Amino acid sequence: MFMSSLTQRKPLYTGMTNDLESRIIEHYLNRGKPNTFAGRYHCYQLIYYKAHDTAVGAIEREKEIKDWSRVKKEELISQENPSWTFFERANNRLAAAS
């Protein structure tokens, strides 16, 4: 389960994947494409992620978080990533993919 954002941190994208780095790269390569939310809003900067033991658990958590208010999502991110720093390992892979 993960959340990504545009550089200005708006909007937030919440998703689930079994290959986080590849998914973030996919979002980056789709930036500007209007047929996906992440592409339309350039949500490719990883700001939060949480591993789950099962795909079912990750999907349940993703659905739960998608129903939250923006404020509640920001609180969750701030607990794990107080400065909202973009995770560099994922971002370094983006440079290699472009």
C-alpha positions as CSV (number, residue, x, y, z in Angstrom):
1,M,0.0,0.0,0.0
2,F,1.4,3.4,-0.9
3,M,0.7,7.1,-1.4
4,S,2.4,9.3,-3.9
5,S,2.0,12.9,-4.8
6,L,3.1,15.7,-7.1
7,T,6.1,17.8,-6.0
8,Q,3.7,20.4,-4.5
9,R,2.1,17.5,-2.5
10,K,-1.3,17.9,-4.0
11,P,-3.2,15.8,-4.8
12,L,-2.5,12.5,-3.1
13,Y,-2.7,9.1,-4.9
14,T,-3.4,6.0,-2.8
15,G,-2.7,2.6,-4.4
16,M,-1.6,-1.0,-3.8
17,T,1.1,-3.0,-5.6
18,N,3.3,-6.0,-5.1
19,D,6.2,-4.2,-6.8
20,L,6.5,-0.7,-5.5
21,E,9.5,0.6,-7.5
22,S,8.0,-0.6,-10.8
23,R,4.7,1.0,-9.9
24,I,6.2,4.3,-9.1
25,I,8.2,4.2,-12.4
26,E,5.0,3.4,-14.2
27,H,3.4,6.5,-12.7
28,Y,6.4,8.6,-13.7
29,L,6.3,7.3,-17.3
30,N,2.5,8.0,-17.5
31,R,2.8,11.6,-16.2
32,G,0.7,14.0,-18.1
33,K,-1.5,11.2,-19.6
34,P,-5.2,12.1,-19.0
35,N,-6.5,8.5,-18.8
36,T,-5.2,7.8,-15.3
37,F,-5.5,9.8,-12.0
38,A,-1.8,9.5,-11.3
39,G,-0.9,10.5,-14.9
40,R,-3.3,13.4,-15.0
41,Y,-2.0,14.8,-11.7
42,H,1.7,13.8,-12.0
43,C,1.5,11.7,-8.8
44,Y,4.9,9.9,-9.0
45,Q,6.7,11.1,-5.9
46,L,6.6,8.4,-3.2
47,I,5.8,9.9,0.2
48,Y,4.4,6.9,2.2
49,Y,4.3,3.2,2.0
50,K,3.5,0.3,4.3
51,A,4.2,-3.4,3.6
52,H,1.4,-5.9,4.4
53,D,1.7,-9.7,4.9
54,T,-1.1,-10.4,2.3
55,A,-2.5,-8.7,-0.8
56,V,-5.9,-8.9,0.8
57,G,-4.6,-6.9,3.8
58,A,-3.1,-4.3,1.5
59,I,-6.3,-3.9,-0.5
60,E,-8.4,-3.5,2.6
61,R,-6.1,-0.8,3.9
62,E,-6.0,1.0,0.6
63,K,-9.8,1.1,0.5
64,E,-9.9,2.3,4.1
65,I,-7.5,5.1,3.4
66,K,-9.2,6.1,0.2
67,D,-12.3,6.9,2.2
68,W,-10.4,9.2,4.6
69,S,-10.4,13.0,4.5
70,R,-7.4,14.8,3.1
71,V,-6.5,15.9,6.7
72,K,-6.5,12.3,8.0
73,K,-4.3,11.2,5.1
74,E,-1.9,14.0,5.9
75,E,-1.8,13.0,9.5
76,L,-0.9,9.4,8.6
77,I,1.9,10.6,6.3
78,S,3.2,13.0,8.9
79,Q,3.4,10.2,11.5
80,E,5.7,8.1,9.3
81,N,7.4,10.9,7.2
82,P,7.1,14.2,9.2
83,S,9.0,16.3,6.6
84,W,7.1,14.7,3.7
85,T,10.5,13.8,2.1
86,F,10.2,12.0,-1.2
87,F,11.8,8.5,-0.9
88,E,15.0,8.8,-2.8
89,R,15.5,5.2,-3.8
90,A,12.3,5.2,-5.8
91,N,13.1,8.6,-7.3
92,N,16.6,7.5,-8.3
93,R,15.0,4.7,-10.2
94,L,12.8,7.2,-12.0
95,A,15.9,9.0,-13.4
96,A,17.2,5.7,-14.8
97,A,13.8,4.9,-16.4
98,S,13.4,8.1,-18.3
